[in-house]
Amino acid sequence: MSNQYDVVIAGAGIVGMSTALWAQTKGLRVAICDPNPAGSGTTFGPACTIATYACLPINSPSVVKSLPTLLMSKDSPLIVNYWHAIKNWRWMLSFLANCRQSRVEKITAQLGDLLRQADAGLDPLIAMVGAEDLFVAEDCLYVWSTRAGFEAALGGNALREQQGVSMQEVSAEEVRALEPALKMPIYRGLRFKGTRFVLHPQKLVERMQTYFTQNGGAVITSAVSNVTPSASGVDVVLADGTSLSAGHFVVAAGAHSKSIKGAGVEALPLGVERGYHVTFTEQRQKLTRPVGWAEAGFYATPMELGLRFAGTVELDDLDAPQNPDRLAYLRRRAAEMLGPLDGPSEEWLGFRPTMPDALPVIGRSQTSDRIIHAFGHQHIGLTLGGITGRMVSDLLTDQPLAPEAAGFSARRFG
Ligand SMILES: Cc1cc2nc3c(=O)[nH]c(=O)nc-3n(C[C@H](O)[C@H](O)[C@H](O)COP(=O)(O)OP(=O)(O)OC[C@H]3O[C@@H](n4cnc5c(N)ncnc54)[C@H](O)[C@@H]3O)c2cc1C
């Protein structure tokens, strides 16, 4: 097979585009395929935190205890559709098995290790594409309204500390001094030191794409349907039937990665955690930083498009319609947090790609060394996109990864 490209990447979200840039810096001929505009998928709608402190998985022993309530609830930060849980029982069982305390501690250590490298993957890209103006260096704040909520989080916060997360407990008065607009009850806060947030994630990915194309990268507006690896390369078939040949193929299509046949993803337990946002376009000035409200399960972030309330988890099908109850929940709790919010607003549903052990899949496919996986970044893909791209580019150029990276390989699923 004579290869048109050294590497073809499926998916132009933060993960795929970071991979494209890192591969380009290694001198590779790169094409990136996506039927949609760059950064318009899940990368469009997050809470915008560069959450290097977010090493705790959503898995926890408390989720198991509250599962019966979650299956019935319409009004909590995490809800589970009963039928979805039954249809996806394997994923659910594996998710629950990963809620054991010993597993949570192991996963936290693995995520902590990766998050400590996140800046080394992201910062060179920011400098390369000139995106410094899209970042604000301001400590992110996490707030608990109740003593019970705060005390329930102490174990998790101790795990964070073990991972070297720099944080400072702050009193209710200190929280109110930092963010005077907050109206909900406050018991305690946690300030994550030295963190930053992005003003407009899609703009960041667009800047990356501009740099990529200016430096000879190819952007192909089409989905990848299927791939066939051989000893010398990969035959990549697009949705319109045309074919590309590449030395390697990278799957970075987020929650949609299973739609690419032949890449070894069908056999993996890739699930989806649906999340929502509501952005009040004229209310950005209410806060100076992302504020996470623990009991409500979302962040409020003053980003370029307005004040964005983003978060919550809904375990339901990828193709199920948007759930108006979830958006009503966000709006109601947003008003509890900051008082009545007037003016125009925008609503969104996004799809976090999530493995049942909350670890991303980064590494060679179990079916072929020519196919590399880069998906499953759950709640922290914006933070981990850069380092994932860097690791994938090392694999593409046969540079060894740190031994701990084996824990992210698809091969962990057997
Ligand atoms: C409510 C919410 C809040 C969040 N907040 C944060 C946060 O504060 N910080 C943080 O770090 N992370 C956050 N996240 C997580 C983060 O947004 C995701 O982990 C990240 O955006 C995933 O990026 P991706 O590139 O893997 O996927 P995507 O951005 O979804 O990109 C995948 C791309 O693949 C394309 N595609 C699909 N099928 C194909 C195909 N067959 N061929 C080619 N292309 C295809 C899609 O069009 C899409 O553009 C949040 C997520 C949600 C939902």
The ligand as an ORCA input file, in Angstrom:
! r2SCAN-3c Opt
* xyz 0 1
  C     -21.518     19.350     30.438
  C     -20.066     19.028     30.223
  C     -19.102     19.752     30.921
  C     -17.750     19.467     30.742
  N     -16.791     20.251     31.372
  C     -15.473     20.009     31.195
  C     -14.492     20.835     31.801
  O     -14.809     21.814     32.472
  N     -13.181     20.510     31.619
  C     -12.786     19.442     30.870
  O     -11.592     19.181     30.773
  N     -13.706     18.660     30.222
  C     -15.030     18.919     30.378
  N     -15.974     18.137     29.757
  C     -15.528     16.971     28.975
  C     -15.029     17.363     27.602
  O     -15.915     18.285     27.014
  C     -14.919     16.115     26.713
  O     -14.201     15.094     27.396
  C     -14.151     16.449     25.425
  O     -14.736     17.552     24.780
  C     -14.139     15.254     24.494
  O     -13.427     15.646     23.353
  P     -13.300     14.701     22.083
  O     -12.377     15.376     21.140
  O     -12.958     13.324     22.556
  O     -14.786     14.596     21.530
  P     -15.676     15.606     20.642
  O     -15.428     17.014     20.997
  O     -17.074     15.118     20.745
  O     -15.110     15.392     19.184
  C     -15.365     14.211     18.453
  C     -15.532     14.591     17.004
  O     -15.650     13.382     16.252
  C     -16.519     13.644     15.169
  N     -16.983     12.362     14.646
  C     -18.002     11.572     15.091
  N     -18.098     10.460     14.354
  C     -17.095     10.520     13.428
  C     -16.668      9.661     12.388
  N     -17.260      8.483     12.142
  N     -15.612     10.054     11.621
  C     -14.980     11.225     11.860
  N     -15.343     12.073     12.841
  C     -16.394     11.717     13.623
  C     -17.595     14.530     15.765
  O     -18.251     15.278     14.742
  C     -16.786     15.406     16.709
  O     -16.419     16.634     16.135
  C     -17.342     18.419     29.886
  C     -18.321     17.699     29.177
  C     -19.668     18.011     29.326
  C     -20.684     17.262     28.538
*
